[in-house]
Amino acid sequence: MLEHETRALHEALTKTLETQHNSITKCVEMMSSCLQVGGKILVCGNGGSASQAQHFSAELVVRFKENRKALASIALNTDSSILTACGNDFSFHDIFARQVEALASNKDVLLCLSTSGNSPNVVKAAEKAKALGTKVIAFTGQKDSALESHANTVIKVQSLETSRIQEIHLFLIHHCADVLESSS
């Protein structure tokens, strides 16, 4: 079983790096440019993707490998008061879009993590960000999705399996953190 899982991960990662190389490069360039002009990186996702959003923001604000200046990043899924108030007073579909409306500017980047690319609250956040002139990066799985039409750059992990997609999203998050830390 472990060999099968390892082989599947290796195949999905290899295919993703081969087919998404330009998008990965563009993603890192967009984030770097954002930080250089004093912008911030907003991140959102649900479930495991929420954990990864939080993880990525922590890597940027605190440190990845080296001690350096803190990099501006906010995981939009971490404030339980905002999430529950918005879910109650408006809709769960609005929990990220409402924060994008309050926090995002045209200097910022919104990183949307969604294995399906069809999570309504993530899609709505990307739609709001696009309307504000905020750059949008989407990390998804290989299927076409609603999120793509609102993103400036999409990295489509070449797998249909949620666990594989999340594993490769984590790899990409670490790659981005490493490059951003090195260039800060």
C-alpha positions as CSV (number, residue, x, y, z in Angstrom):
1,M,0.0,0.0,0.0
2,L,2.8,2.5,0.9
3,E,4.5,1.8,-2.4
4,H,1.3,2.4,-4.3
5,E,0.7,5.7,-2.5
6,T,4.3,6.8,-3.1
7,R,4.1,6.0,-6.7
8,A,0.8,7.8,-7.2
9,L,2.2,10.9,-5.4
10,H,5.3,10.8,-7.5
11,E,3.4,10.5,-10.8
12,A,0.9,13.3,-9.9
13,L,3.8,15.6,-8.7
14,T,5.8,14.9,-11.9
15,K,2.9,15.6,-14.2
16,T,2.0,18.7,-12.3
17,L,5.5,20.1,-12.5
18,E,5.7,19.3,-16.2
19,T,2.3,20.8,-17.2
20,Q,2.1,23.7,-14.7
21,H,5.6,25.0,-14.7
22,N,4.7,28.4,-16.2
23,S,1.8,28.8,-13.9
24,I,4.0,28.0,-10.9
25,T,6.5,30.6,-12.0
26,K,3.8,33.2,-12.6
27,C,2.3,32.5,-9.2
28,V,5.6,33.1,-7.4
29,E,6.3,36.3,-9.4
30,M,2.8,37.6,-8.6
31,M,3.3,37.0,-4.9
32,S,6.8,38.5,-4.9
33,S,5.6,41.6,-6.8
34,C,2.8,42.0,-4.4
35,L,5.0,42.0,-1.4
36,Q,7.6,44.3,-3.0
37,V,4.9,47.1,-3.4
38,G,3.7,46.7,0.1
39,G,0.8,44.4,-0.6
40,K,-0.3,41.4,1.3
41,I,-1.2,37.8,0.5
42,L,-4.7,36.8,1.6
43,V,-5.3,33.0,1.6
44,C,-8.5,31.0,1.9
45,G,-9.8,27.4,1.8
46,N,-12.1,24.9,3.5
47,G,-11.2,21.8,5.5
48,G,-7.7,20.6,4.7
49,S,-7.2,23.5,2.4
50,A,-8.1,25.8,5.4
51,S,-5.3,24.2,7.3
52,Q,-2.9,24.8,4.4
53,A,-4.0,28.4,4.1
54,Q,-3.2,28.9,7.8
55,H,0.1,27.0,7.4
56,F,1.2,29.2,4.4
57,S,0.4,32.4,6.2
58,A,2.4,31.3,9.2
59,E,5.4,30.5,7.0
60,L,5.3,34.0,5.6
61,V,4.6,36.0,8.7
62,V,6.9,34.0,11.0
63,R,9.6,32.2,9.0
64,F,10.0,29.3,6.7
65,K,13.7,28.4,7.0
66,E,15.4,31.6,7.9
67,N,14.9,34.5,10.3
68,R,13.9,37.5,8.2
69,K,11.5,40.4,8.0
70,A,7.8,39.3,8.4
71,L,5.9,39.0,5.1
72,A,2.3,40.3,5.1
73,S,-0.2,37.4,4.9
74,I,-3.6,36.7,6.3
75,A,-5.5,33.3,6.3
76,L,-9.1,34.3,6.0
77,N,-10.4,31.1,7.6
78,T,-8.9,31.8,11.1
79,D,-11.2,34.4,12.7
80,S,-14.0,32.4,14.2
81,S,-16.0,35.5,15.2
82,I,-16.0,36.9,11.6
83,L,-16.7,33.4,10.1
84,T,-19.7,32.7,12.4
85,A,-21.1,36.2,12.3
86,C,-21.0,36.3,8.5
87,G,-22.3,32.7,8.2
88,N,-25.2,33.6,10.5
89,D,-26.0,37.1,9.3
90,F,-25.3,36.6,5.6
91,S,-24.4,33.1,4.3
92,F,-21.5,30.6,4.6
93,H,-20.9,31.4,0.9
94,D,-19.9,35.0,1.9
95,I,-17.4,34.2,4.7
96,F,-14.3,34.9,2.6
97,A,-15.8,37.5,0.1
98,R,-16.8,39.7,3.0
99,Q,-13.3,39.7,4.3
100,V,-11.8,40.3,0.9
101,E,-14.1,43.3,0.6
102,A,-12.8,44.7,3.9
103,L,-9.1,43.8,3.6
104,A,-8.1,43.6,-0.1
105,S,-6.7,46.2,-2.4
106,N,-5.3,46.2,-5.9
107,K,-1.8,45.7,-4.5
108,D,-2.8,42.4,-2.9
109,V,-3.0,38.8,-4.0
110,L,-5.7,36.3,-3.0
111,L,-4.5,32.7,-3.0
112,C,-7.5,30.3,-3.2
113,L,-7.0,26.7,-2.2
114,S,-9.7,24.3,-3.4
115,T,-9.2,20.7,-4.5
116,S,-12.4,20.9,-6.6
117,G,-12.2,24.5,-7.6
118,N,-15.9,24.7,-7.0
119,S,-16.3,25.6,-3.3
120,P,-18.9,28.4,-3.4
121,N,-17.3,30.5,-0.7
122,V,-13.9,30.3,-2.3
123,V,-15.3,31.1,-5.8
124,K,-17.2,34.1,-4.4
125,A,-14.0,35.4,-2.7
126,A,-12.2,35.2,-6.0
127,E,-15.0,36.9,-7.8
128,K,-15.0,39.8,-5.2
129,A,-11.2,40.0,-5.4
130,K,-11.2,40.3,-9.1
131,A,-13.8,43.1,-9.0
132,L,-11.5,45.0,-6.6
133,G,-8.5,44.6,-8.8
134,T,-6.8,42.1,-6.5
135,K,-4.8,39.5,-8.3
136,V,-6.2,35.9,-7.8
137,I,-4.2,32.7,-7.8
138,A,-6.0,29.4,-7.7
139,F,-4.6,26.0,-6.6
140,T,-7.0,23.3,-7.7
141,G,-7.2,19.7,-8.9
142,Q,-7.0,18.8,-12.6
143,K,-10.7,19.1,-13.4
144,D,-12.0,22.4,-14.9
145,S,-13.7,24.5,-12.3
146,A,-15.7,27.6,-11.6
147,L,-12.7,29.2,-9.8
148,E,-10.6,29.3,-13.0
149,S,-12.7,32.1,-14.6
150,H,-11.9,34.4,-11.7
151,A,-8.2,33.7,-11.4
152,N,-5.2,35.4,-13.0
153,T,-3.2,32.2,-12.6
154,V,-4.4,28.6,-12.0
155,I,-2.2,25.7,-10.9
156,K,-4.1,22.5,-11.6
157,V,-2.6,19.6,-9.8
158,Q,-2.7,16.6,-12.1
159,S,-4.8,14.3,-10.0
160,L,-8.4,13.6,-9.3
161,E,-7.8,12.3,-5.7
162,T,-8.3,14.9,-2.9
163,S,-5.4,13.6,-0.8
164,R,-2.9,13.8,-3.7
165,I,-4.1,17.3,-4.6
166,Q,-3.6,18.5,-1.0
167,E,-0.2,16.8,-0.8
168,I,0.9,18.7,-3.9
169,H,-0.7,21.9,-2.7
170,L,1.5,21.7,0.4
171,F,4.6,21.1,-1.8
172,L,3.7,24.2,-3.8
173,I,3.0,26.3,-0.7
174,H,6.5,25.3,0.6
175,H,8.0,26.2,-2.7
176,C,6.4,29.6,-2.7
177,A,7.4,30.2,0.9
178,D,11.0,29.3,0.1
179,V,11.2,31.6,-3.0
180,L,9.5,34.5,-1.2
181,E,11.8,34.1,1.8
182,S,14.9,34.0,-0.3
183,S,13.9,37.2,-2.2
184,S,12.8,39.2,0.9
